[in-house]
Amino acid sequence: MKRLYYNNNENTRRNRYMMKRIVTMTLLILMHLEATDSHPGRLPDLQMPDNGLHFGLIQAYKDYRIVATHFRTDKNELRYILANPVAYNALQKGQKVMPEGSIVVKIGWSVKKMPLFPAALEADKLQRIEFMVKEPKKFDADGDHWGYARFVKKGDTFIPWNKGTKGCISCHASARENDFLFTRKQSLDR
């Protein structure tokens, strides 16, 4: 009976070869995932055509803190207002003017009656994600220093709002005395 065995040098060569193949395959898979942008939960690579703000700028928005909720009667839409740490800290302190780097995100949802409590409404379908970025060196529409972006839900993805940011700028001008924000942090002490 013939005895089969491998010497240590042959095992070492085979192990190295297998490790190289595993590493190469892993890198190829990761490169493919990155190229196809198939990461779940990742915002699409979109930008506003008139000011260049990228949707990905707020990639971490799910980790931002909720500062307020609003209900838009004209749109029958529930909105959650979130702030990045820079904006949240300023709102928490009651600052009148937001510091550079502040980001405020509005997420709009259609509403439906709650199945277990029909006298109440709850968020139903995501309609839009909008955000404002305070960058005085880059944005200065009539002294506001905010860049605006609105991405609306279309099917399973988002598209930039086809009316651009002029509507955002003119609407927010009515809140000039509040640093162009409609929102202040809602307090539990009220």
C-alpha positions in Angstrom: 0.0 0.0 0.0 1.4 3.3 -1.1 1.5 6.0 1.6 0.6 9.5 0.5 2.0 12.5 2.3 3.2 16.0 1.5 6.3 17.5 2.9 6.2 20.9 4.7 7.5 22.9 1.7 4.8 21.6 -0.5 2.1 22.4 2.1 3.5 25.9 2.5 3.4 26.5 -1.2 -0.1 25.2 -1.5 -1.3 27.4 1.4 0.3 30.5 0.0 -1.3 29.8 -3.4 -4.7 29.3 -1.8 -4.4 32.4 0.3 -3.4 34.5 -2.8 -6.5 33.1 -4.6 -8.8 33.9 -1.7 -7.4 37.5 -1.4 -7.6 38.0 -5.1 -11.2 36.8 -5.3 -12.2 38.9 -2.3 -10.6 42.0 -3.8 -12.4 41.4 -7.2 -15.8 41.0 -5.4 -15.2 44.2 -3.4 -14.2 46.1 -6.5 -17.3 44.8 -8.3 -19.6 45.9 -5.5 -18.0 49.3 -5.4 -18.3 49.7 -9.2 -22.0 48.6 -9.2 -22.8 50.7 -6.1 -24.9 47.8 -4.8 -24.4 48.6 -1.1 -27.8 48.5 0.6 -28.7 51.8 2.2 -26.2 53.8 0.2 -27.5 57.0 -1.3 -27.3 57.2 -5.0 -24.6 59.2 -6.7 -26.7 62.2 -7.6 -26.1 65.9 -7.5 -28.1 69.0 -7.8 -27.5 70.4 -11.3 -27.5 74.1 -10.4 -25.2 74.1 -7.3 -23.4 70.7 -7.5 -24.4 69.5 -4.0 -24.0 65.7 -3.9 -26.6 63.4 -2.3 -23.7 61.5 -0.8 -22.8 64.5 1.3 -25.4 63.4 3.8 -24.5 59.7 3.6 -24.5 59.6 7.5 -27.9 61.2 7.8 -29.3 58.1 9.4 -27.0 58.9 12.4 -28.1 62.5 12.7 -30.4 63.5 15.6 -34.0 64.4 15.2 -34.6 68.0 16.2 -38.2 68.5 15.1 -41.2 67.1 13.2 -43.6 69.0 11.0 -46.7 68.2 9.1 -47.1 70.0 5.8 -50.9 70.3 5.2 -50.4 71.5 1.6 -48.6 68.3 0.8 -50.2 66.0 3.3 -46.7 65.1 4.4 -45.0 64.3 7.7 -41.5 65.6 7.9 -38.7 64.6 10.2 -36.0 67.3 10.6 -32.5 66.0 11.5 -29.3 67.8 12.2 -25.6 66.8 12.0 -23.6 67.2 15.2 -22.5 70.8 14.2 -26.1 71.9 13.7 -27.5 69.9 16.6 -25.1 71.5 19.1 -25.9 75.0 17.8 -29.6 74.3 17.9 -29.3 72.8 21.4 -27.5 76.0 22.6 -30.2 78.2 20.9 -27.7 79.9 18.6 -29.4 82.4 16.3 -26.9 81.9 13.5 -25.8 78.4 12.6 -22.0 77.8 12.3 -20.3 76.8 9.1 -20.6 73.0 8.5 -24.1 72.8 9.8 -26.3 70.3 7.9 -30.1 70.1 8.3 -32.0 67.3 6.7 -35.7 67.1 6.0 -37.2 63.7 5.3 -40.8 63.8 3.9 -43.2 60.9 4.2 -46.7 60.4 2.9 -49.1 59.5 5.7 -51.7 56.7 6.2 -54.1 55.8 9.0 -52.5 53.5 11.6 -54.0 50.0 11.3 -54.3 49.5 15.0 -55.4 53.0 15.9 -57.3 54.5 12.9 -57.8 57.9 14.6 -54.0 58.5 14.2 -51.7 58.9 11.2 -48.3 57.4 10.6 -45.5 57.7 8.1 -46.2 55.6 5.0 -44.0 56.1 1.9 -40.8 58.1 1.6 -41.4 61.1 -0.7 -38.2 63.2 -0.5 -35.0 63.9 1.2 -33.9 67.6 1.3 -31.0 69.2 3.0 -29.2 72.5 3.7 -25.5 73.0 4.1 -24.0 76.1 5.7 -21.0 77.0 3.6 -20.5 80.8 3.5 -17.5 80.6 1.1 -19.5 78.6 -1.5 -23.1 79.7 -1.1 -24.4 83.2 -0.9 -27.9 83.6 -2.3 -28.9 87.0 -1.0 -26.8 86.6 2.2 -28.1 83.3 3.4 -24.8 81.2 3.1 -26.8 78.0 2.7 -26.6 75.4 -0.1 -29.9 73.6 -0.8 -30.6 70.2 -2.3 -33.8 68.2 -2.8 -34.0 64.7 -4.0 -37.4 63.2 -4.7 -38.4 59.5 -4.7 -39.2 58.1 -8.0 -39.8 54.3 -8.0 -37.0 52.6 -6.1 -34.6 55.5 -6.4 -34.2 59.2 -6.1 -33.8 62.0 -8.6 -32.7 65.6 -8.2 -35.7 67.9 -8.0 -36.3 69.2 -11.6 -37.0 72.8 -10.5 -33.5 73.3 -9.0 -32.8 75.3 -5.9 -34.3 78.6 -6.7 -37.6 77.6 -5.1 -35.7 76.5 -1.9 -33.9 79.9 -1.8 -37.1 82.0 -2.3 -39.1 80.0 0.2 -36.4 80.1 2.9 -36.0 83.8 2.4 -39.2 84.2 4.4 -37.2 82.8 7.4 -34.4 85.3 7.1 -34.7 86.4 10.8 -34.1 82.7 11.8 -31.0 82.2 9.7 -33.2 80.9 6.9 -34.4 77.9 9.0 -38.0 77.2 9.6 -37.0 74.8 12.4 -35.8 75.3 15.9 -35.1 72.4 18.2 -38.3 71.1 19.8 -37.9 70.8 23.5 -39.4 68.3 25.8 -39.6 71.1 28.4 -42.5 72.9 26.7 
